[in-house]
Amino acid sequence: MEQLNWYYPEDLSEAARLISDGKKAPHSGGTALIRRGFRGIQGIVDLSRLPMGDMQVRSESIEIGAMCTYDHIIREIRVADPGHVLVQSLMHSASTPLRNRITAGGSVAAFPAWSDFIGPLLLLNAKVALIGRETGTYSIQDYLTQRGLRAGSLITRISTDNYPHSGLHHREIRTQVDYPAFTITITFTPNPEVFQDVRIVLVGNKERFYRAEKLEDALNGNPVSHLDSIETKDFFQIEFANRKHGSGEYLQHVAQVNLKRMLMKIAGEKA
Ligand SMILES: Cc1cc2nc3c(=O)[nH]c(=O)nc-3n(C[C@H](O)[C@H](O)[C@H](O)COP(=O)(O)OP(=O)(O)OC[C@H]3O[C@@H](n4cnc5c(N)ncnc54)[C@H](O)[C@@H]3O)c2cc1C
């Protein structure tokens, strides 16, 4: 076995220099790195000594240092806003020990199909700050879809919008500790009369993520009774790969049913 060197940078410029050759892997929580193995990696750059573990929650924005763990994020936001979409999505994720390890930066970089983090970030218009081969701030969509932004670059911070909302998050799991086959995340402004500022995203389909903009347009501003006349499948024909949870066709049907249940909940109906 080849020797694997570990590096422990103490400041961001040293980390950027180490990462920018694209041959060394940043190590945050290590939960995905250990799964993928170390083939093709010439070194590991431990990020634990870098100043990336702080968070600021403001009424209009949230700043998350890349080394903040899921548990840290939940604790910081829950105090002010227990219904916040990041609290709703992360509090049932993985398991307690894992939520103490999985980091914001590692999760965005790894982006597994079962991510409980990416859906809320897409709805909150997240931006990712990078150093290394690429330096600058990029939308989360660009970071996830442009391979060139990822190799040789380090995520230092994630910043998001914040706005008054209620959050709902569905995890399609078979047991409590299962990896979700997909997730559906919704934010909305509670209003007993009309659908107001409903935003919907699904993560885990064939194209990795899907923002249901046509369905949002069909709902927003309309009376909640309008839901009776909406067939979610008309707006939600997204494709899924076959997974251990079931065939792609089955997962598509399950996603449509669960989305309808979530919308019924928003409309104040018994789902
Ligand atoms: C059993 C199990 C169950 C899980 N269940 C869930 C779940 O239900 N929901 C969920 O959301 N997640 C879940 N996860 C976590 C998920 O699968 C990933 O392991 C996790 O998101 C990776 O985060 P990390 O901090 O451990 O990253 P690491 O393993 O440290 O890194 C992941 C990748 O990103 C790179 N990287 C790390 N940090 C950075 C950075 N700052 N900038 C750029 N690149 C970086 C690494 O080199 C590596 O390629 C689960 C994990 C396990 C092991």
The ligand as a Tripos MOL2 file, in Angstrom:
@<TRIPOS>MOLECULE
LIG
   53    58     1     0     0
SMALL
NO_CHARGES

@<TRIPOS>ATOM
      1 C1        -24.0910    5.4280    7.8320 C.3       1 LIG1
      2 C2        -24.2540    6.8240    7.2640 C.ar      1 LIG1
      3 C3        -25.5300    7.3340    7.1150 C.ar      1 LIG1
      4 C4        -25.7020    8.6480    6.6040 C.ar      1 LIG1
      5 N1        -26.9550    9.1280    6.4660 N.ar      1 LIG1
      6 C5        -27.1310   10.4030    6.0120 C.ar      1 LIG1
      7 C6        -28.4390   10.9480    5.8990 C.ar      1 LIG1
      8 O1        -29.4350   10.3150    6.1990 O.2       1 LIG1
      9 N2        -28.5370   12.2410    5.4630 N.ar      1 LIG1
     10 C7        -27.4430   13.0120    5.1480 C.ar      1 LIG1
     11 O2        -27.6120   14.1860    4.7770 O.2       1 LIG1
     12 N3        -26.1960   12.4990    5.2470 N.ar      1 LIG1
     13 C8        -26.0200   11.2320    5.6800 C.ar      1 LIG1
     14 N4        -24.7690   10.7240    5.7950 N.ar      1 LIG1
     15 C9        -23.6180   11.6030    5.4690 C.3       1 LIG1
     16 C10       -23.2190   11.5950    3.9920 C.3       1 LIG1
     17 O3        -23.4050   10.3350    3.3860 O.3       1 LIG1
     18 C11       -21.7400   12.0130    3.8290 C.3       1 LIG1
     19 O4        -20.9280   11.0080    4.4400 O.3       1 LIG1
     20 C12       -21.4420   13.3580    4.4810 C.3       1 LIG1
     21 O5        -22.3310   14.3120    4.0000 O.3       1 LIG1
     22 C13       -19.9950   13.8120    4.2050 C.3       1 LIG1
     23 O6        -19.6860   14.8410    5.1100 O.3       1 LIG1
     24 P1        -18.2770   14.8390    5.8720 P.3       1 LIG1
     25 O7        -18.1700   16.1060    6.6210 O.co2     1 LIG1
     26 O8        -18.1270   13.5880    6.6800 O.co2     1 LIG1
     27 O9        -17.2830   14.8430    4.6300 O.3       1 LIG1
     28 P2        -15.8930   14.0780    4.3620 P.3       1 LIG1
     29 O10       -16.0980   12.5980    4.3910 O.co2     1 LIG1
     30 O11       -14.8270   14.6380    5.2110 O.co2     1 LIG1
     31 O12       -15.6460   14.5700    2.8490 O.3       1 LIG1
     32 C14       -16.5560   14.2280    1.8110 C.3       1 LIG1
     33 C15       -15.9430   14.6200    0.4600 C.3       1 LIG1
     34 O13       -15.8460   16.0240    0.3520 O.3       1 LIG1
     35 C16       -14.4940   16.4620    0.3210 C.3       1 LIG1
     36 N5        -14.4590   17.6060    1.2470 N.ar      1 LIG1
     37 C17       -14.5820   17.5770    2.5950 C.ar      1 LIG1
     38 N6        -14.6180   18.8140    3.0950 N.ar      1 LIG1
     39 C18       -14.5400   19.6490    2.0510 C.ar      1 LIG1
     40 C19       -14.5300   21.0760    1.9110 C.ar      1 LIG1
     41 N7        -14.6390   21.9020    2.9660 N.pl3     1 LIG1
     42 N8        -14.4120   21.6040    0.6640 N.ar      1 LIG1
     43 C20       -14.3180   20.8110   -0.4280 C.ar      1 LIG1
     44 N9        -14.3020   19.4600   -0.3780 N.ar      1 LIG1
     45 C21       -14.4300   18.8900    0.8600 C.ar      1 LIG1
     46 C22       -13.6550   15.2740    0.7680 C.3       1 LIG1
     47 O14       -12.3610   15.2550    0.2220 O.3       1 LIG1
     48 C23       -14.5210   14.1200    0.2720 C.3       1 LIG1
     49 O15       -14.3120   13.9030   -1.1100 O.3       1 LIG1
     50 C24       -24.5680    9.4370    6.2680 C.ar      1 LIG1
     51 C25       -23.2750    8.8960    6.4230 C.ar      1 LIG1
     52 C26       -23.1100    7.6120    6.9200 C.ar      1 LIG1
     53 C27       -21.7170    7.0580    7.0760 C.3       1 LIG1
@<TRIPOS>BOND
     1     1     2 1
     2     2     3 ar
     3     2    52 ar
     4     3     4 ar
     5     4     5 ar
     6     4    50 ar
     7     5     6 ar
     8     6     7 ar
     9     6    13 1
    10     7     8 2
    11     7     9 ar
    12     9    10 ar
    13    10    11 2
    14    10    12 ar
    15    12    13 ar
    16    13    14 ar
    17    14    15 1
    18    14    50 ar
    19    15    16 1
    20    16    17 1
    21    16    18 1
    22    18    19 1
    23    18    20 1
    24    20    21 1
    25    20    22 1
    26    22    23 1
    27    23    24 1
    28    24    25 2
    29    24    26 1
    30    24    27 1
    31    27    28 1
    32    28    29 2
    33    28    30 1
    34    28    31 1
    35    31    32 1
    36    32    33 1
    37    33    34 1
    38    33    48 1
    39    34    35 1
    40    35    36 1
    41    35    46 1
    42    36    37 ar
    43    36    45 ar
    44    37    38 ar
    45    38    39 ar
    46    39    40 ar
    47    39    45 ar
    48    40    41 1
    49    40    42 ar
    50    42    43 ar
    51    43    44 ar
    52    44    45 ar
    53    46    47 1
    54    46    48 1
    55    48    49 1
    56    50    51 ar
    57    51    52 ar
    58    52    53 1
@<TRIPOS>SUBSTRUCTURE
     1 LIG1         1 GROUP 0 **** ****
